Amino acid sequence: ASRGTLQGALTGAWAVALYLGLGLIASLFVKGTSVTDGFTAAYLAAHALKIIGGAIGGWLVSRKDSSA
């Protein structure tokens, strides 16, 4: 179960890395902005929920596999 949880959390972290990368690239093309302009509490909470959701999903899938 812990392996599935770790894999799910890593998947969520990968999604966060992709979003941050896209934000960085987008900020390069808009004059007068920085990548940290959009770091609101809601934006950061959404990223945390991606990681938590991935971990929960990984846990649920690994639990299903071990019971079969």
SVG drawing of the C-alpha trace seen along z (x, -y; Angstrom):
<svg xmlns="http://www.w3.org/2000/svg" viewBox="-10 -45 21 57">
<polyline fill="none" stroke="black" stroke-width="0.4" points="0.0,0.0 2.8,-2.4 4.4,-1.9 1.1,-2.8 0.8,-5.9 4.3,-7.0 3.7,-6.5 0.5,-8.4 2.2,-11.3 5.0,-11.3 2.5,-11.5 0.9,-14.5 4.3,-16.1 5.0,-15.6 1.7,-17.3 2.8,-20.3 6.2,-20.4 4.5,-20.5 2.2,-23.3 5.1,-25.3 7.1,-24.8 4.3,-26.0 3.8,-29.0 7.5,-29.8 7.5,-29.5 4.4,-31.6 5.8,-34.4 8.8,-34.7 6.4,-35.8 4.4,-38.4 6.3,-41.6 6.4,-42.9 5.3,-39.8 7.2,-37.2 6.4,-33.6 5.5,-34.3 2.7,-36.8 0.2,-34.0 1.2,-32.2 -2.0,-32.9 -3.1,-30.8 -5.7,-29.1 -3.1,-28.2 -0.8,-26.7 -3.6,-24.8 -4.6,-23.4 -1.1,-22.0 -1.1,-20.5 -4.4,-18.9 -2.9,-17.4 -0.3,-15.6 -2.7,-14.5 -5.2,-13.3 -2.5,-11.3 -1.4,-9.7 -5.0,-8.8 -5.6,-7.4 -2.4,-5.4 -3.4,-4.0 -6.9,-3.1 -5.5,-1.3 -2.8,0.6 -5.5,1.6 -7.7,3.0 -4.8,5.0 -3.7,6.6 -7.3,7.7 -7.8,9.5"/>
</svg>
